[in-house]
């Protein structure tokens, strides 16, 4: 619960209409889904202005609003005027976060953030009441809205922090004030806004600037950029995890098949019901967080066993002797290589098919990054490559140049569907579908699901 007077103070706002309410229990920024009694922030975006929908939300029962423009609303509605409603949302979330003396775990990296967040939540839920960000609520709206869902029963908060331009991580961390910062990996992501992989590290590492005084850093020491945290330059407590390098928590005796991964850490056996290679690293991050928050190895094992991949992140679906790997949520070179590795390691006498769309937000490196990925694919045992998009065509061209695999370069989703009908009709196959969010590669996934059911 937040008093109207608290909201005015936290947002540095002005109460221009007192209204009839003294407090609110929840916050919303979406006029389509508001509930009676919520506080509504009239966000101004690049393509919309929620001030245009204020009369609509009042009709739905909203009795308090935060605005940045003059408005005319019924007298019973409390109106708080601020300079910028997006900044005010963050200011209120930061104020509200400090009402809770609980562990706040913030996760960032070039890939694996959402999966790691969900794995940590699955593990910690064995003992604690956990609040985690839903889906990929990792930006200037999602992070504050998640924090503002905290209630007295919550014992741990888990947040995902994302960025595509300089300064965003620091701004989000200032709101979240984490007690534990988890870093997954650093690679070629959002180069259009961050310039280089080193630029990605510099941006992501800003998370520690606003960590609580006794905060802890958890990082993947297999990543050469993240190994910088081992330096005496960083004086906060830190714990590393790895598969290859030496670390505080190193996975050993790793075994992988088409259904699961098993590994040992400190002579303890762990099993993941997932064949996704990089999930070993994600599980290690969850293991470290579990140990730091007092869980037993048995609790951690149970939490990892219950974990299921988030939607669109190497989700596996078996239909009539064919396996579909849906990795369509998003893509950058780091996550692409991981997905290709999963397909490459798939065991059995099957045809391995890669359906790949463009990677976006790579700036001047977009052509070379796609060509580089094509050379990676050429060196695998993947049998067929189907591309969609101008940049993904470079993947196909490099595969053709360096291997004798079957390659189909398509310009439309209809062409992709036509090719898939041909290559999937009479074979036992494993098909990986991957691409950036803007490519809408889930269209290929839905087509394949329906097509396989008809065979």
C-alpha positions in Angstrom: 0.0 0.0 0.0 1.2 3.5 -0.9 -0.3 6.7 0.5 -1.0 9.4 -2.0 1.3 11.7 0.1 4.1 9.2 -0.3 3.7 9.0 -4.0 3.8 12.8 -4.3 7.0 12.9 -2.2 8.7 10.0 -4.0 8.0 11.3 -7.5 8.8 14.9 -6.6 5.4 15.7 -7.9 2.6 18.2 -7.2 -0.8 17.2 -6.0 -3.0 19.3 -8.3 -6.2 17.5 -7.4 -6.7 15.9 -4.0 -9.4 13.5 -5.1 -11.2 11.1 -2.7 -8.6 8.4 -2.1 -5.8 8.3 0.5 -3.8 5.3 -0.8 -3.4 2.8 -3.6 -2.6 -0.9 -3.7 -1.3 -1.4 -7.2 0.2 0.5 -10.2 -0.6 0.3 -13.9 0.7 1.8 -17.1 -1.5 -0.1 -19.5 -4.9 1.6 -20.1 -6.2 -1.7 -21.6 -5.8 -3.7 -18.5 -6.3 -1.3 -15.6 -8.2 -2.4 -12.5 -10.3 -0.3 -10.1 -8.3 1.3 -7.4 -4.9 1.2 -9.2 -2.6 4.2 -9.6 -2.3 4.9 -13.3 0.9 6.4 -14.8 0.2 8.3 -18.1 3.3 7.2 -19.9 4.4 9.2 -23.0 6.2 6.9 -25.5 7.5 7.3 -29.0 4.3 6.1 -30.6 1.7 6.7 -28.0 0.6 9.1 -25.2 -1.4 7.6 -22.4 -2.8 11.0 -21.5 -5.2 10.4 -24.4 -6.8 7.5 -22.5 -7.3 9.1 -19.1 -11.0 9.5 -19.4 -11.2 5.8 -20.4 -9.3 4.6 -17.4 -11.3 6.7 -15.0 -14.5 5.0 -16.4 -12.8 1.7 -15.5 -12.4 2.7 -11.9 -9.0 4.4 -11.7 -9.1 7.0 -8.9 -5.5 8.3 -8.9 -3.2 9.2 -11.8 0.3 10.5 -12.4 0.5 12.9 -15.4 3.0 15.2 -17.0 0.5 17.4 -18.8 -2.5 19.5 -17.8 -5.6 17.4 -17.6 -9.3 17.8 -16.8 -10.7 14.9 -14.8 -13.6 14.4 -12.3 -13.0 15.9 -8.9 -12.9 12.4 -7.2 -9.7 11.5 -9.1 -6.4 12.3 -7.4 -4.0 13.9 -9.9 -0.3 14.1 -9.3 1.7 16.1 -11.9 5.4 15.3 -12.5 8.0 16.4 -15.0 8.3 13.0 -16.7 6.0 10.1 -16.0 8.5 7.4 -17.0 11.1 8.8 -14.6 8.5 9.2 -11.9 7.6 5.5 -12.2 11.3 4.6 -11.6 11.5 7.1 -8.7 8.4 5.6 -7.0 9.8 2.0 -7.5 13.1 3.0 -6.0 11.3 4.5 -3.0 9.1 1.4 -2.6 12.0 -1.0 -3.0 13.6 0.5 0.1 10.6 -0.5 2.2 11.7 -4.1 1.9 14.8 -5.5 3.6 15.0 -8.7 1.5 17.5 -10.1 -1.0 17.1 -8.5 -4.4 18.9 -10.4 -7.2 19.5 -8.6 -10.4 20.6 -10.5 -13.5 22.2 -9.2 -16.7 24.2 -10.5 -19.6 24.2 -10.8 -23.4 22.2 -14.1 -23.3 20.5 -16.4 -20.8 19.1 -13.7 -18.6 15.5 -14.9 -18.6 16.3 -18.5 -18.3 18.8 -17.8 -15.5 16.2 -15.7 -13.7 13.6 -18.5 -13.9 16.1 -21.1 -12.8 17.1 -19.0 -9.8 13.4 -18.6 -9.0 12.8 -22.3 -9.3 15.6 -23.1 -6.9 14.9 -20.4 -4.3 11.2 -21.3 -4.3 12.1 -24.5 -2.6 12.5 -22.4 0.6 11.3 -18.8 0.0 8.3 -16.9 -1.3 9.8 -15.4 -4.5 8.7 -12.6 -6.7 10.3 -12.5 -10.1 9.8 -10.4 -13.2 7.4 -12.0 -15.7 8.6 -12.8 -19.2 11.3 -10.3 -20.1 10.2 -7.3 -18.0 13.7 -5.9 -18.0 13.4 -2.3 -19.1 12.5 1.1 -17.7 8.9 0.0 -17.4 9.1 -3.7 -16.6 11.7 -3.3 -13.7 9.7 -0.7 -11.8 6.4 -2.4 -12.3 7.8 -5.7 -11.0 9.2 -3.9 -7.9 5.9 -2.3 -7.2 4.3 -5.8 -7.0 6.2 -6.6 -3.9 4.1 -7.5 -0.9 4.9 -8.3 2.7 4.8 -12.1 2.1 7.7 -11.9 -0.5 11.1 -13.0 0.9 13.2 -12.6 -2.3 12.9 -10.4 -5.4 14.5 -11.5 -8.7 14.9 -9.0 -11.5 16.2 -9.1 -15.1 18.0 -6.0 -16.3 18.3 -5.5 -20.1 19.8 -2.8 -22.2 20.4 -1.7 -25.8 22.0 1.7 -25.2 24.5 3.2 -22.9 23.3 4.3 -19.4 20.3 2.0 -19.2 21.8 -0.6 -16.8 23.0 2.0 -14.4 19.5 3.7 -14.4 17.8 0.3 -13.8 20.2 -0.7 -11.1 19.7 2.6 -9.3 16.0 1.8 -9.1 16.6 -1.9 -8.1 19.5 -1.4 -5.7 20.4 -5.2 -5.8 21.9 -7.1 -3.0 23.2 -9.7 -5.5 24.4 -9.0 -9.1 24.4 -12.1 -11.4 26.2 -11.9 -14.8 25.5 -14.6 -17.3 27.8 -13.9 -20.3 29.2 -11.0 -22.4 29.1 -11.2 -26.2 28.0 -9.5 -29.4 24.6 -8.1 -28.4 23.1 -4.7 -29.2 26.2 -3.5 -30.9 24.2 -0.9 -32.7 23.8 1.0 -29.4 26.9 -0.3 -27.4 29.5 -0.2 -30.2 31.6 -3.3 -29.3 31.8 -6.3 -27.1 33.9 -4.4 -24.7 31.2 -1.7 -24.8 28.7 -4.4 -23.8 30.8 -5.3 -20.8 31.3 -1.7 -19.7 27.5 -1.2 -19.9 26.5 -4.4 -18.2 29.1 -4.0 -15.4 27.5 -0.7 -14.4 25.0 -2.8 -12.4 27.5 -3.1 -9.5 27.6 0.7 -9.1 24.2 0.7 -7.4 24.5 -2.6 -5.6 23.8 -2.4 -1.8 26.9 -1.8 0.3 27.2 -5.5 1.4 26.2 -6.8 -2.1 27.6 -9.9 -3.8 28.6 -10.5 -7.4 28.1 -13.8 -9.1 29.7 -14.2 -12.5 30.6 -16.7 -15.2 34.4 -17.1 -15.2 34.4 -18.9 -18.6 33.7 -15.5 -20.1 36.9 -13.5 -20.7 35.2 -10.2 -20.0 33.5 -11.2 -16.8 36.8 -12.7 -15.5 37.8 -9.0 -14.9 35.7 -9.3 -11.7 38.4 -11.5 -10.2 40.7 -8.5 -10.1 41.5 -6.8 -6.8 40.1 -3.7 -8.4 36.7 -5.0 -7.4 36.6 -5.2 -3.7 33.1 -6.5 -3.2 32.4 -10.2 -2.3 32.3 -12.3 -5.5 31.7 -15.9 -6.4 32.4 -17.4 -9.8 31.0 -20.4 -11.7 32.3 -22.2 -14.8 32.5 -25.2 -17.0 36.0 -24.8 -18.3 38.0 -22.3 -16.2 38.7 -22.7 -12.5 36.1 -21.2 -10.3 34.3 -21.3 -6.9 31.6 -23.6 -8.4 32.8 -25.6 -11.4 30.7 -28.2 -13.3 32.5 -31.4 -14.0 31.7 -34.8 -15.6 29.1 -33.1 -17.8 27.0 -35.6 -19.8 24.4 -34.6 -22.4 21.9 -36.4 -24.5 18.7 -35.5 -26.4 16.7 -35.2 -23.2 18.9 -34.0 -20.4 22.2 -32.8 -19.0 23.9 -34.2 -15.9 26.9 -32.8 -14.1 28.8 -32.7 -10.8 29.6 -29.8 -8.6 31.7 -30.4 -5.4 30.9 -34.1 -5.8 27.2 -33.5 -5.9 25.1 -34.8 -8.8 22.7 -32.5 -10.7 20.3 -33.2 -13.5 18.6 -30.8 -15.9 15.6 -32.0 -17.9 16.9 -30.1 -20.9 19.5 -30.8 -23.6 20.3 -27.1 -24.0 24.1 -26.7 -23.6 24.2 -23.3 -22.1 21.7 -24.3 -19.4 24.6 -25.8 -17.5 26.0 -22.3 -16.9 22.5 -21.0 -16.1 22.0 -23.8 -13.6 25.4 -23.0 -12.0 24.3 -19.4 -11.4 21.2 -20.7 -9.7 23.2 -23.1 -7.7 25.5 -20.3 -6.4 22.5 -18.1 -5.5 20.9 -21.0 -3.7 24.0 -21.7 -1.6 24.5 -18.0 -0.8 21.0 -17.8 0.5 21.4 -20.9 2.6 19.7 -23.7 0.6 20.9 -27.3 0.9 22.2 -29.2 -2.2 19.1 -31.3 -2.1 16.8 -28.2 -2.2 18.9 -26.9 -5.2 18.6 -30.3 -7.0 14.9 -30.3 -6.5 14.5 -26.7 -7.8 16.6 -27.4 -10.9 14.6 -30.6 -11.6 11.4 -28.7 -11.6 12.7 -26.0 -14.0 11.1 -25.7 -17.5 12.5 -23.5 -20.3 10.6 -20.2 -20.8 8.5 -19.8 -23.9 10.5 -19.3 -27.1 13.9 -20.2 -25.5 14.9 -23.6 -26.9 11.5 -25.1 -26.0 11.4 -28.7 -27.2 8.2 -30.2 -28.7 8.1 -33.8 -30.2 5.4 -34.5 -32.8 5.3 -37.7 -34.8 9.0 -38.7 -34.9 10.0 -35.1 -35.4 11.4 -32.7 -32.8 10.9 -29.0 -32.9 13.2 -26.6 -31.0 11.5 -23.2 -30.6 14.2 -20.6 -29.9 12.3 -17.7 -31.5 12.1 -15.2 -28.6 15.2 -13.3 -29.7 18.7 -13.7 -31.2 22.2 -12.4 -31.1 25.5 -14.1 -32.0 25.9 -15.5 -28.4 22.5 -17.1 -28.2 22.7 -18.2 -31.8 25.9 -20.2 -31.2 24.3 -21.8 -28.2 21.3 -22.9 -30.1 23.4 -24.3 -33.0 25.4 -26.2 -30.4 22.3 -27.8 -29.0 21.2 -28.9 -32.5 24.7 -30.1 -33.4 24.9 -32.3 -30.3 21.5 -33.9 -30.8 22.0 -37.6 -30.9 20.3 -40.2 -33.0 19.8 -41.0 -36.7 17.9 -37.8 -37.6 18.1 -35.0 -40.2 19.1 -31.8 -38.5 17.5 -28.7 -39.9 18.3 -25.1 -39.0 15.7 -22.4 -39.8 17.3 -19.1 -39.2 16.2 -15.5 -39.4 18.1 -12.2 -39.2 19.9 -11.0 -36.1 19.0 -7.4 -35.5 20.6 -4.4 -33.7 24.2 -5.4 -34.8 25.0 -2.1 -36.4 28.0 -2.0 -38.8 28.9 -5.5 -37.9 25.7 -7.1 -39.1 27.1 -8.6 -42.3 30.3 -10.0 -40.7 28.4 -11.4 -37.7 26.0 -13.3 -40.0 28.9 -14.5 -42.1 30.8 -15.7 -39.0 27.7 -17.6 -37.9 27.5 -19.2 -41.3 31.1 -20.5 -40.9 30.1 -21.9 -37.5 27.2 -23.8 -39.0 29.3 -25.1 -41.9 31.6 -26.8 -39.4 28.7 -28.7 -37.7 26.8 -31.9 -38.6 23.7 -29.9 -39.3 22.2 -31.3 -42.6 19.9 -28.5 -43.9 19.8 -24.7 -43.5 16.8 -22.6 -44.4 17.3 -18.8 -44.1 14.8 -15.9 -44.0 15.8 -12.3 -44.3 18.4 -10.2 -46.0 21.1 -10.7 -43.3 20.4 -14.4 -42.7 21.1 -14.9 -46.4 24.8 -14.3 -45.5 24.6 -17.3 -43.2 23.4 -19.5 -46.0 25.9 -18.2 -48.4 28.8 -19.0 -46.1 27.4 -22.4 -45.4 27.3 -23.1 -49.1 30.9 -21.8 -49.5 32.4 -23.9 -46.8 30.3 -27.1 -46.8 28.1 -29.3 -49.0 25.0 -29.0 -46.8 21.6 -28.3 -48.4 20.9 -24.5 -48.2 17.7 -22.7 -49.1 17.8 -18.9 -49.0 14.2 -17.5 -48.7 12.8 -14.0 -49.0 9.3 -14.7 -47.5 7.8 -16.9 -44.8 5.8 -18.6 -47.5 9.0 -19.7 -49.2 10.3 -21.0 -45.9 7.1 -23.0 -45.4 7.4 -24.5 -48.9 10.9 -25.6 -48.3 10.1 -27.1 -44.9 7.4 -29.2 -46.5 9.9 -30.7 -48.8 12.8 -31.3 -46.3 10.6 -32.6 -43.4 8.0 -34.7 -45.2 9.7 -38.1 -45.2 12.4 -37.9 -42.6 12.8 -38.2 -38.8 14.1 -34.7 -38.1 15.1 -32.2 -35.5 14.3 -28.6 -36.5 15.7 -25.6 -34.7 13.9 -22.3 -35.5 15.9 -19.1 -34.4 15.8 -15.4 -35.1 15.5 -11.9 -33.6 12.1 -10.8 -32.3 11.4 -8.5 -35.2 11.7 -11.5 -37.6 8.6 -13.2 -36.1 10.1 -16.6 -36.6 7.4 -18.1 -34.4 5.4 -18.2 -37.7 7.6 -21.0 -38.9 7.1 -22.8 -35.5 3.3 -22.6 -35.8 3.4 -23.8 -39.4 5.5 -26.8 -38.5 3.3 -27.8 -35.6 0.3 -27.8 -37.8 2.1 -29.5 -40.7 3.5 -32.3 -38.5 0.0 -33.1 -37.1 -1.3 -33.7 -40.7 1.5 -36.1 -41.7 
